[in-house]
Amino acid sequence: MKHEIYNFSAGPAVLPKPVLAQVQEELPNWHGSGMSVMEMSHRGAEYTGIIAQAEADLRELLAIPENYRVLFLQGGASQQFAMVPMNLLAGGKAAYVETGIWSRKASSEAKRFGEIDIVASNAEAADHAVPRQETWQLRSDHRYCHIADNETVDGIEFDFLPELGDLPLVSDASSNILSRPLDVSRFGLIYAGAQKNIGPAGLTLVIVRDDLLGQAGPQVPTMLDYAVHAENDSMYNTPPTFAIYVAGLVFRWLLQQGGLAVMADHNARKAALLYGAIDGSSGFYRNDVAVANRSRMNVPFFLRDSRLDAAFLQEAASWGLLQLKGHRLLGGMRASIYNAMPETGVLALVDFLNDFARRHG
Ligand SMILES: Cc1ncc(COP(=O)(O)O)c(C=O)c1O
């Protein structure tokens, strides 16, 4: 039997099929221009139209308020681990909440630039629950507070939006941005590598409140100063033009699906199906994360008998279910079920999970 292919990669990850079809159609000759988007000057009329439309559609999707700037940058979310403190610390201290591998990477990078307080951590919690905000040791001299809204490796997602008053909330939203509506006005800055829920690798999205711009000291390289990119509409240098174009098509596709509230429903249903299969397997599979903080995007799970891991992956691949191997630091399995993963893909995975457990349990 020939199976449809479903790609559960954590990133670079699956893109919507209609977007890939449109890219294919427009690749050699964009809208009769005689050029591929890849070949266009970023300052020409065609391309400035493409980037402006991408930004407008993103603003509509997230209802981004006027006083926030959208920046299309490079360097990945990893570069944001440095850019955030370089721009926002301004000689002061910052608060970091650690909930997994990525937020710990963010805080250790920030320590190169100043004093960082780990105000809460789930490191000692057996269920990996996100520490409740009441326990965070915030201080009035913190310049900002950093969280990772969704931990891609550990599969841990915030189930609440921190309420910080005047303290700017900075969020690494790399793996759950656009998966549900977000009240942008509650954040100082949101960043995301594009290659999970936005588009191709090479693009990094930053949404920043405009009063936070212009704090970088003179030692900060020009390319790492948010204000420079804001003043130049992400065109201080050549932006990742093709990745922005594809991201723009994804934004358009999301609007056509009905926007982020609709995507949130889809994503909740997909996650419920998958966690339901794991929890219903009588311990053949397990996920160790507190139910309230189980990620809707990245679902790590372990087989009771890890000696079956290789057979699991091999058989899954023969069913067309690809890239299910867990992160090298965690082991086990991980299924990433971003916006572009259709429910049929999750149902196919659930069928396989049940079948494999029945045969090997
Ligand atoms: C939550 C999170 N933060 C940061 C990163 C690092 O992103 P990049 O590879 O774009 O630097 C990743 C990548 O997987 C991630 O999932």
Ligand as a Chemical Component Dictionary entry (heavy atoms), coordinates in Angstrom:
data_LIG
# 
_chem_comp.id                   LIG 
_chem_comp.type                 NON-POLYMER 
_chem_comp.pdbx_formal_charge   0 
_chem_comp.three_letter_code    LIG 
# 
loop_
_chem_comp_atom.comp_id 
_chem_comp_atom.atom_id 
_chem_comp_atom.alt_atom_id 
_chem_comp_atom.type_symbol 
_chem_comp_atom.charge 
_chem_comp_atom.model_Cartn_x 
_chem_comp_atom.model_Cartn_y 
_chem_comp_atom.model_Cartn_z 
_chem_comp_atom.pdbx_ordinal 
LIG C1 C1 C 0 12.013 27.751 20.946 1  
LIG C2 C2 C 0 13.239 27.869 20.099 2  
LIG N1 N1 N 0 14.077 28.888 20.318 3  
LIG C3 C3 C 0 15.192 29.040 19.581 4  
LIG C4 C4 C 0 15.537 28.156 18.592 5  
LIG C5 C5 C 0 16.783 28.377 17.791 6  
LIG O1 O1 O 0 16.383 28.780 16.544 7  
LIG P1 P1 P 0 17.372 29.031 15.329 8  
LIG O2 O2 O 0 17.821 27.676 14.869 9  
LIG O3 O3 O 0 16.484 29.748 14.357 10 
LIG O4 O4 O 0 18.493 29.866 15.805 11 
LIG C6 C6 C 0 14.687 27.084 18.314 12 
LIG C7 C7 C 0 15.040 26.132 17.236 13 
LIG O5 O5 O 0 14.638 25.007 17.182 14 
LIG C8 C8 C 0 13.524 26.934 19.099 15 
LIG O6 O6 O 0 12.699 25.907 18.884 16 
# 
loop_
_chem_comp_bond.comp_id 
_chem_comp_bond.atom_id_1 
_chem_comp_bond.atom_id_2 
_chem_comp_bond.value_order 
_chem_comp_bond.pdbx_ordinal 
LIG C1 C2 SING 1  
LIG C2 N1 SING 2  
LIG C2 C8 DOUB 3  
LIG N1 C3 DOUB 4  
LIG C3 C4 SING 5  
LIG C4 C5 SING 6  
LIG C4 C6 DOUB 7  
LIG C5 O1 SING 8  
LIG O1 P1 SING 9  
LIG P1 O2 DOUB 10 
LIG P1 O3 SING 11 
LIG P1 O4 SING 12 
LIG C6 C7 SING 13 
LIG C6 C8 SING 14 
LIG C7 O5 DOUB 15 
LIG C8 O6 SING 16 
# 
